[in-house]
Amino acid sequence: MDAAASSQKAMVDHGDQPHVLAVDDNLIDRKLVEKLLKNSSCKVTTAENGLRALEYLGLGDDQKNTSNDSGLKVNLIITDYCMPGMTGYELLKKIKESSIMKEVPVVIMSSENIPTRINKCLEEGAQMFMLKPIKQSDVKELRCRLMKYSS
């Protein structure tokens, strides 16, 4: 097993409830994703934009003042692509550039099916690209992939 796989396994082994950070600037979409993830037995933390997500992950500009002092590990980040201030793609790049979070799978969601955008995100390291609106079956597939990826 390579280092990335063992790191993934360690992140999921902490319990049966993966901890997912859901990032979306649209409150309704954010609540929908949160509900679907909770229905799939995930612990969910939400953020309304990329900057808030980075702060939660301890990757913000002021890293010593991180809100993730509780020691909660995030097993998966699911983010909208189109957000003001910082796109999901830019968030993905910052996460993948980080030494402490680069192994965490990132899933990008978008209501726009643009192949060049999808390919760009996958090439940058996104685990999956999902089209909105997200359905329970999408979350089940995501959870299966996360568990398969971690073993």
Phi and psi in degrees as GROMACS dihedral restraints (atoms count N, CA, C in turn):
[ dihedral_restraints ]
;  ai    aj    ak    al  type     phi  dphi    fc
    3     4     5     6     1   -79.3    20    10
    4     5     6     7     1   173.9    20    10
    6     7     8     9     1   -62.1    20    10
    7     8     9    10     1   -39.5    20    10
    9    10    11    12     1   -64.7    20    10
   10    11    12    13     1   -42.4    20    10
   12    13    14    15     1   -67.4    20    10
   13    14    15    16     1   -40.6    20    10
   15    16    17    18     1   -69.1    20    10
   16    17    18    19     1   -33.7    20    10
   18    19    20    21     1   -65.0    20    10
   19    20    21    22     1   -43.2    20    10
   21    22    23    24     1   -62.3    20    10
   22    23    24    25     1   -43.8    20    10
   24    25    26    27     1   -61.3    20    10
   25    26    27    28     1   -42.4    20    10
   27    28    29    30     1   -61.5    20    10
   28    29    30    31     1   -36.9    20    10
   30    31    32    33     1   -70.0    20    10
   31    32    33    34     1   -32.6    20    10
   33    34    35    36     1   -89.9    20    10
   34    35    36    37     1   -21.8    20    10
   36    37    38    39     1   -68.3    20    10
   37    38    39    40     1   -11.7    20    10
   39    40    41    42     1   -68.3    20    10
   40    41    42    43     1    -9.0    20    10
   42    43    44    45     1   164.1    20    10
   43    44    45    46     1   177.5    20    10
   45    46    47    48     1   -79.9    20    10
   46    47    48    49     1   -10.3    20    10
   48    49    50    51     1  -105.4    20    10
   49    50    51    52     1    98.8    20    10
   51    52    53    54     1   -63.3    20    10
   52    53    54    55     1   145.4    20    10
   54    55    56    57     1  -100.1    20    10
   55    56    57    58     1   118.7    20    10
   57    58    59    60     1  -113.4    20    10
   58    59    60    61     1   133.0    20    10
   60    61    62    63     1   -98.3    20    10
   61    62    63    64     1   115.8    20    10
   63    64    65    66     1  -104.6    20    10
   64    65    66    67     1   123.2    20    10
   66    67    68    69     1  -119.4    20    10
   67    68    69    70     1   119.2    20    10
   69    70    71    72     1  -159.1    20    10
   70    71    72    73     1   134.4    20    10
   72    73    74    75     1   -77.2    20    10
   73    74    75    76     1   -16.8    20    10
   75    76    77    78     1   -92.1    20    10
   76    77    78    79     1   118.5    20    10
   78    79    80    81     1   -58.3    20    10
   79    80    81    82     1   -43.1    20    10
   81    82    83    84     1   -64.9    20    10
   82    83    84    85     1   -45.8    20    10
   84    85    86    87     1   -62.2    20    10
   85    86    87    88     1   -41.5    20    10
   87    88    89    90     1   -62.2    20    10
   88    89    90    91     1   -44.4    20    10
   90    91    92    93     1   -65.9    20    10
   91    92    93    94     1   -37.9    20    10
   93    94    95    96     1   -63.8    20    10
   94    95    96    97     1   -48.3    20    10
   96    97    98    99     1   -61.2    20    10
   97    98    99   100     1   -43.1    20    10
   99   100   101   102     1   -59.4    20    10
  100   101   102   103     1   -45.3    20    10
  102   103   104   105     1   -63.5    20    10
  103   104   105   106     1   -45.6    20    10
  105   106   107   108     1   -62.7    20    10
  106   107   108   109     1   -41.3    20    10
  108   109   110   111     1   -66.1    20    10
  109   110   111   112     1   -42.2    20    10
  111   112   113   114     1   -65.0    20    10
  112   113   114   115     1   -35.5    20    10
  114   115   116   117     1   -63.2    20    10
  115   116   117   118     1   -24.7    20    10
  117   118   119   120     1   -97.8    20    10
  118   119   120   121     1    23.4    20    10
  120   121   122   123     1    61.0    20    10
  121   122   123   124     1    42.3    20    10
  123   124   125   126     1  -108.5    20    10
  124   125   126   127     1   146.1    20    10
  126   127   128   129     1   -84.9    20    10
  127   128   129   130     1   133.9    20    10
  129   130   131   132     1  -125.2    20    10
  130   131   132   133     1   133.7    20    10
  132   133   134   135     1  -118.1    20    10
  133   134   135   136     1   137.3    20    10
  135   136   137   138     1  -113.7    20    10
  136   137   138   139     1   154.3    20    10
  138   139   140   141     1  -139.7    20    10
  139   140   141   142     1   142.8    20    10
  141   142   143   144     1   -88.6    20    10
  142   143   144   145     1    -5.7    20    10
  144   145   146   147     1  -162.9    20    10
  145   146   147   148     1   172.4    20    10
  147   148   149   150     1   -63.4    20    10
  148   149   150   151     1   -37.5    20    10
  150   151   152   153     1   -64.4    20    10
  151   152   153   154     1   -42.8    20    10
  153   154   155   156     1   -62.6    20    10
  154   155   156   157     1   -39.7    20    10
  156   157   158   159     1   -61.7    20    10
  157   158   159   160     1   -45.2    20    10
  159   160   161   162     1   -63.1    20    10
  160   161   162   163     1   -39.6    20    10
  162   163   164   165     1   -61.0    20    10
  163   164   165   166     1   -46.0    20    10
  165   166   167   168     1   -61.6    20    10
  166   167   168   169     1   -39.2    20    10
  168   169   170   171     1   -77.5    20    10
  169   170   171   172     1    -7.2    20    10
  171   172   173   174     1    82.2    20    10
  172   173   174   175     1    20.9    20    10
  174   175   176   177     1  -111.6    20    10
  175   176   177   178     1     9.9    20    10
  177   178   179   180     1   -70.3    20    10
  178   179   180   181     1   174.6    20    10
  180   181   182   183     1   -61.7    20    10
  181   182   183   184     1   -35.5    20    10
  183   184   185   186     1  -103.0    20    10
  184   185   186   187     1    77.6    20    10
  186   187   188   189     1   -67.4    20    10
  187   188   189   190     1   -22.7    20    10
  189   190   191   192     1   -76.8    20    10
  190   191   192   193     1   -14.1    20    10
  192   193   194   195     1  -109.5    20    10
  193   194   195   196     1    58.4    20    10
  195   196   197   198     1   -88.2    20    10
  196   197   198   199     1   144.0    20    10
  198   199   200   201     1   -86.7    20    10
  199   200   201   202     1     0.8    20    10
  201   202   203   204     1   -99.9    20    10
  202   203   204   205     1    42.5    20    10
  204   205   206   207     1   -76.7    20    10
  205   206   207   208     1    -8.9    20    10
  207   208   209   210     1   -74.6    20    10
  208   209   210   211     1    -5.9    20    10
  210   211   212   213     1    80.2    20    10
  211   212   213   214     1    11.7    20    10
  213   214   215   216     1   -72.9    20    10
  214   215   216   217     1   125.2    20    10
  216   217   218   219     1   -86.5    20    10
  217   218   219   220     1   140.0    20    10
  219   220   221   222     1   -98.1    20    10
  220   221   222   223     1   126.8    20    10
  222   223   224   225     1   -92.6    20    10
  223   224   225   226     1   -19.0    20    10
  225   226   227   228     1  -158.8    20    10
  226   227   228   229     1   143.3    20    10
  228   229   230   231     1  -120.4    20    10
  229   230   231   232     1   127.5    20    10
  231   232   233   234     1  -120.0    20    10
  232   233   234   235     1   123.3    20    10
  234   235   236   237     1  -134.7    20    10
  235   236   237   238     1   146.1    20    10
  237   238   239   240     1   -69.5    20    10
  238   239   240   241     1   151.0    20    10
  240   241   242   243     1   -80.9    20    10
  241   242   243   244     1   -50.1    20    10
  243   244   245   246     1   -91.2    20    10
  244   245   246   247     1   103.1    20    10
  246   247   248   249     1  -139.5    20    10
  247   248   249   250     1   146.6    20    10
  249   250   251   252     1   -69.8    20    10
  250   251   252   253     1   148.9    20    10
  252   253   254   255     1    87.5    20    10
  253   254   255   256     1   -56.3    20    10
  255   256   257   258     1  -147.6    20    10
  256   257   258   259     1   122.2    20    10
  258   259   260   261     1   -74.2    20    10
  259   260   261   262     1   165.6    20    10
  261   262   263   264     1   -61.0    20    10
  262   263   264   265     1   -32.8    20    10
  264   265   266   267     1   -65.1    20    10
  265   266   267   268     1   -43.8    20    10
  267   268   269   270     1   -65.5    20    10
  268   269   270   271     1   -38.1    20    10
  270   271   272   273     1   -62.7    20    10
  271   272   273   274     1   -46.1    20    10
  273   274   275   276     1   -55.1    20    10
  274   275   276   277     1   -47.2    20    10
  276   277   278   279     1   -61.5    20    10
  277   278   279   280     1   -42.6    20    10
  279   280   281   282     1   -64.2    20    10
  280   281   282   283     1   -40.1    20    10
  282   283   284   285     1   -65.8    20    10
  283   284   285   286     1   -44.9    20    10
  285   286   287   288     1   -70.2    20    10
  286   287   288   289     1   -23.0    20    10
  288   289   290   291     1   -81.0    20    10
  289   290   291   292     1   -15.9    20    10
  291   292   293   294     1   -80.5    20    10
  292   293   294   295     1   142.2    20    10
  294   295   296   297     1   -76.0    20    10
  295   296   297   298     1   -29.1    20    10
  297   298   299   300     1   -90.9    20    10
  298   299   300   301     1   -20.0    20    10
  300   301   302   303     1  -117.1    20    10
  301   302   303   304     1    -2.4    20    10
  303   304   305   306     1   -63.2    20    10
  304   305   306   307     1   -22.2    20    10
  306   307   308   309     1   -85.5    20    10
  307   308   309   310     1    -9.7    20    10
  309   310   311   312     1   -75.4    20    10
  310   311   312   313     1   127.3    20    10
  312   313   314   315     1   -63.9    20    10
  313   314   315   316     1   139.6    20    10
  315   316   317   318     1  -120.9    20    10
  316   317   318   319     1   130.6    20    10
  318   319   320   321     1  -113.7    20    10
  319   320   321   322     1   131.8    20    10
  321   322   323   324     1  -103.3    20    10
  322   323   324   325     1   137.4    20    10
  324   325   326   327     1  -117.1    20    10
  325   326   327   328     1   147.2    20    10
  327   328   329   330     1  -157.3    20    10
  328   329   330   331     1   149.6    20    10
  330   331   332   333     1   -85.9    20    10
  331   332   333   334     1    -7.7    20    10
  333   334   335   336     1  -105.0    20    10
  334   335   336   337     1   125.8    20    10
  336   337   338   339     1   -93.7    20    10
  337   338   339   340     1    84.0    20    10
  339   340   341   342     1  -114.1    20    10
  340   341   342   343     1   103.7    20    10
  342   343   344   345     1   -52.0    20    10
  343   344   345   346     1   -39.9    20    10
  345   346   347   348     1   -64.8    20    10
  346   347   348   349     1   -37.5    20    10
  348   349   350   351     1   -66.8    20    10
  349   350   351   352     1   -44.7    20    10
  351   352   353   354     1   -60.0    20    10
  352   353   354   355     1   -49.2    20    10
  354   355   356   357     1   -61.4    20    10
  355   356   357   358     1   -40.4    20    10
  357   358   359   360     1   -60.6    20    10
  358   359   360   361     1   -43.5    20    10
  360   361   362   363     1   -66.8    20    10
  361   362   363   364     1   -43.4    20    10
  363   364   365   366     1   -65.9    20    10
  364   365   366   367     1   -38.4    20    10
  366   367   368   369     1   -65.8    20    10
  367   368   369   370     1   -30.9    20    10
  369   370   371   372     1   -79.4    20    10
  370   371   372   373     1    -9.2    20    10
  372   373   374   375     1   119.4    20    10
  373   374   375   376     1     6.6    20    10
  375   376   377   378     1   -64.3    20    10
  376   377   378   379     1   139.4    20    10
  378   379   380   381     1   -72.1    20    10
  379   380   381   382     1   -38.7    20    10
  381   382   383   384     1  -152.4    20    10
  382   383   384   385     1   159.8    20    10
  384   385   386   387     1  -127.0    20    10
  385   386   387   388     1   121.0    20    10
  387   388   389   390     1  -116.4    20    10
  388   389   390   391     1   140.6    20    10
  390   391   392   393     1   -89.5    20    10
  391   392   393   394     1   137.8    20    10
  393   394   395   396     1   -82.1    20    10
  394   395   396   397     1   154.2    20    10
  396   397   398   399     1   -75.9    20    10
  397   398   399   400     1   140.9    20    10
  399   400   401   402     1   -72.2    20    10
  400   401   402   403     1   138.5    20    10
  402   403   404   405     1  -114.4    20    10
  403   404   405   406     1   165.6    20    10
  405   406   407   408     1   -58.3    20    10
  406   407   408   409     1   -37.2    20    10
  408   409   410   411     1   -64.2    20    10
  409   410   411   412     1   -33.5    20    10
  411   412   413   414     1   -64.5    20    10
  412   413   414   415     1   -42.5    20    10
  414   415   416   417     1   -68.1    20    10
  415   416   417   418     1   -37.7    20    10
  417   418   419   420     1   -63.3    20    10
  418   419   420   421     1   -43.2    20    10
  420   421   422   423     1   -63.5    20    10
  421   422   423   424     1   -42.0    20    10
  423   424   425   426     1   -60.6    20    10
  424   425   426   427     1   -45.7    20    10
  426   427   428   429     1   -64.0    20    10
  427   428   429   430     1   -41.8    20    10
  429   430   431   432     1   -61.7    20    10
  430   431   432   433     1   -43.8    20    10
  432   433   434   435     1   -63.1    20    10
  433   434   435   436     1   -40.3    20    10
  435   436   437   438     1   -62.6    20    10
  436   437   438   439     1   -44.6    20    10
  438   439   440   441     1   -69.2    20    10
  439   440   441   442     1   -38.7    20    10
  441   442   443   444     1   -66.7    20    10
  442   443   444   445     1   -41.6    20    10
  444   445   446   447     1   -64.3    20    10
  445   446   447   448     1   -28.9    20    10
  447   448   449   450     1   -88.1    20    10
  448   449   450   451     1   -12.1    20    10
